[in-house]
Amino acid sequence: MIYNVLLISEQKLKDNTPINENVDSSELRFCISQAQTIQIQESLGTNLYEKILELVDTGDIDLPGNFRYKALLDNFIQPTLISFAYMLGLDNFFVKFINIGLVQNRSEQGQPVDLKMLQYLKTNAQQQAQFNNNLLRRHLLFRSSWYPEFVSVTYQNGELPPQTITAFNSLITTPGAGYYWYNNRRGFNRNPYGVFCEDSGFPVWYGHPNNS
């Protein structure tokens, strides 16, 4: 496991969130590290997560042969990581550990937010993070053949397989579980190997393996 590689810089986190430029970058590293170790590793699985860390650490992520990993990092992993790091940062900056205990930050330029406002900000940040994470997981499901580490079935103790359930966790439709899946009433010979979602209200492409 590579522990000293961050998949976004502190400056990139500042540039894409309301975090002020004068915030010490060292204050943000824990948020980034925590978010990628937990949320990003859970979505990628340990094998693909460590592959991305290795490519970034060696600089090989920019090689032409790794263009798919580079696109995955730029288009899906980093937006998700920014959202989760910001969400975690809201908690980390709400209070501080000092030698007398926990204290709430105060400023001459303004008053600290109360718990109700923090909860409101956290809810908004969490919704954005979950949306980006959903896009990441959908991409990995539809393009799983592009990333051998994602579909690997070999995991050692302490390693995580990819978590994909939230990508299609919806009350709107359950692919392949509807009334017409095994029913010939509509003139189709359906079977357990039919097309995903062909009996739902969604067009067939929604669950087609060739679409992202």
N, C-alpha and C positions, 0 to 999 in steps of 0.2 A: 504494500500500500504506500502511495506517495502522499505525504501529509502536508508538504509545504508549497503546493501548487494551487493557486486561485484561478478559477476559470473566468473571472472578470476582475478588472482592476478597481481600486477604491475610487479613482477618478471617474470611471465609467458608471459606477453606482451613483455618484454625485450628479453626473450629467443627465441621468435618466430618471431622477427622483427629485422630490422637493428638498433633499438634504443640502444644506448650505455649504458653500465652498470653504468656509472657515472651520468646518468640522475636521478634527484631526483624523488623518487616514488610518492611524493605528486603532482608532475606535471602531472602524468599520470592518476591519479584517476578521474579527470574530464573527460578525453577522454573516459575512460572505462564506467563511469556512463552515459555519454551522449549517447554513442553508444548503450548500452543495453536498455536504456529507450526509445530510438527512434526506431532504426532498429530492435533490437531483439523483443521488445514488439509488433511491427507492424507485424512481421512474426508469432509470437506465438499467438497473441491475448492477451488481458489483463488477462483473466482467467488462461490460461496456464502459462503465464509469471509470474504471482503472485504465482502460485503453485510451480514453480521451485524456485523462491526466498524464499518461505517459507521452502521448503525442504532443501535448502542450509543453511538457517539461523538456523534451528533447528538441522542440521546434519543428518536428516532422509533420505537424498538423498543416503546415503551409506547402508541403510537397504535392505535386499534381496528383500522385496516386492516392492521396488521402482527401480528395476534394469533397467526398461525401461526408466524411467526419467533420471537415471544416464547415460545410454548410449546416450540418446538424448543430455544431457548436454556435455558429453565428446566428442562425435563424430560429432556433428552438431552445437550446440550453441556456444561452445567455439571457434572453428576455425572461425566461422562467426564473432564473437565478436572481436577476435584478429584483423581480417582484417579491420573491421570498426573503431576500436579504433585507429589503426595505421593511417588510412586514415584521421580521424579527428585530430590526433596529428600533422600531417603535417601542418595544418592551425594554430593550437594553438602554435606551436613552431616557426612559421615563423616570427611572431611579438609578442611583449610583451606590456602589459599595465604597465606603470610606472607613477609616479606622474606628469610628464611633458607631457604625452600623449603616443602615440603608437611609439615604436621603433623596428627596426630590430636587431635581435641578431647578435653579432660578436664574433669571437674567435681568440686567438693568434695562434691556430693550423691550421686555414683555413679561407677562405672567405665564407660569407653567400651566399646561392644560390639565383639566380634572379627569377623573377616571371615566366619566361618561363620554367625554370628547375622545379620549384614547380608544375606547371601545368602538366608537364610530369610525375613527381612522383605521383601526385594525380590521374592521369588517370590510371596508372598501379595499384595503390593501390585500386582504385574503381573497376576495372575489377576483381581483385582477390576477393574483398569483395562481389561483386554481384554473382560471381560464387559460393562461399561458401553459400551465402544466398539462391541461387537457389537450391542447394543440400538440405539445411534445409527445404525449403518449399515443395520440391518434397517428401521428407521423410514423412513430416506431412500429406500430401495429401494421400499418399498410405497407411500409417499406422495410419490414424486418429482414428481408433477404439481402438488403444492402449492408447490414451490420451483423456479421457472424457471431460476435460476442453477445449480442442481444438474445439470440435464439439458442445459445449454448445451454446444455442441460447439466453441465458439470459445475457444481458449487461445493466449496469446502465449508467447514464449520465457520460460522460467523459471516459468510458471504450471502448477499441478498439476491434472489431472482428478481427480475423486473416486475413492478406492480403496474398492471394495465387496466384494472377494473373500472376506474373512474372515467376512462375515455368513452365508455359506452354505458355508464351507469345512469340510466334515465328511465323515468316512468312512462315515456312516450311509446317506446317500442321494445320488444324483446325479440331479437333475431331468431327465427326458426321455431318459435314457441307458440305461434298463433294457431287459430282454428283451422286454417286452410293448409297448414304445413303437411299433414298426413291425409288430407281430404281431397277426393277427386271430384267434388261437387262442381267446381268451376272448370272441369275439363282438363285439368293438369294432373299428370302422374307424379305427385310429389313424393319425396323420399328423404331420409336423414341427410343425404348428401346434396340437397338442393341448394339454390342460390341464397346467400344470406339476405334476410329481410324481404324475400319475395312475397311473403304473405302479410307484410305490414303496409302502413299507409305511405311509407317512404318509397321513392324510386329505387330500383334495384341497385343503382350505382353506389348508394350509401354504404352498402356492406360489401361491395365488390373488392376482391383482393388487389385488383390492378389500379385502384384509385387511391389518392391521398387526400 
